[in-house]
Amino acid sequence: FVDFTAAWCVTCQINKKSTLSNSAVLADFAAHQVTLMRADWTRRDPAITAALTRLGRSGVPVYVLYAPGKAPLVLSELLSPSKMQEALSTLPATKP
């Protein structure tokens, strides 16, 4: 899971507090063994700009769930715990 974010992005900060730090969402990430990554675009890094362009986006926030053998799933710019858990439910079940 990649969180394309920036310090100056108000929506990013709201999503971080309301959803990405939610204990149920974090537990769901862990249950699906999802690696959490942050692409910080605060200083407009060219590599992050290129990644956003490949996703058809020109700014942040962008949230992408990657899974082997599947196309990247680009989520809504406005996250909620239920939307995040719905996206995670598309992943194959992990073995205990």
URPE-V985303 format. One record per residue. PHI is phi in whole degrees, 0 to 359 (999 if undefined). D_FIRST is the distance of its C-alpha to the first C-alpha in Angstrom with 1 decimal. Layout:
BEGIN
phi | d_first
PHI | D_FIRST
PHI | D_FIRST
END
This chain:
BEGIN
phi | d_first
999 | 0.0
243 | 3.8
258 | 6.6
275 | 9.7
218 | 12.5
205 | 16.1
299 | 18.6
275 | 21.0
273 | 18.8
296 | 20.2
299 | 17.8
301 | 14.8
293 | 16.8
295 | 17.8
298 | 14.3
298 | 13.5
283 | 16.7
274 | 16.9
234 | 13.6
290 | 10.9
252 | 13.8
294 | 15.2
298 | 16.4
292 | 15.9
293 | 12.3
298 | 11.7
294 | 14.0
293 | 12.2
303 | 8.9
296 | 11.6
298 | 13.6
266 | 11.1
53 | 10.4
272 | 6.6
276 | 6.1
264 | 5.1
231 | 6.0
238 | 8.3
254 | 10.3
274 | 13.6
261 | 15.9
306 | 18.7
254 | 21.0
55 | 20.0
302 | 18.9
299 | 19.9
292 | 17.1
289 | 14.6
302 | 17.2
296 | 17.3
295 | 13.6
298 | 14.1
299 | 17.3
300 | 15.9
272 | 13.8
78 | 17.1
241 | 16.4
237 | 18.7
197 | 17.3
246 | 14.8
276 | 13.2
221 | 10.6
236 | 7.3
230 | 5.6
256 | 4.5
256 | 5.9
218 | 8.6
304 | 11.8
77 | 14.6
235 | 13.0
292 | 12.7
302 | 9.4
259 | 9.4
271 | 9.9
271 | 10.4
299 | 13.5
290 | 14.1
254 | 15.6
270 | 13.5
216 | 15.2
304 | 14.6
293 | 16.1
295 | 14.0
293 | 10.7
293 | 12.5
297 | 13.8
296 | 10.6
294 | 9.7
291 | 13.3
281 | 12.9
281 | 11.5
294 | 14.5
296 | 16.0
264 | 15.8
279 | 19.2
294 | 20.5
END
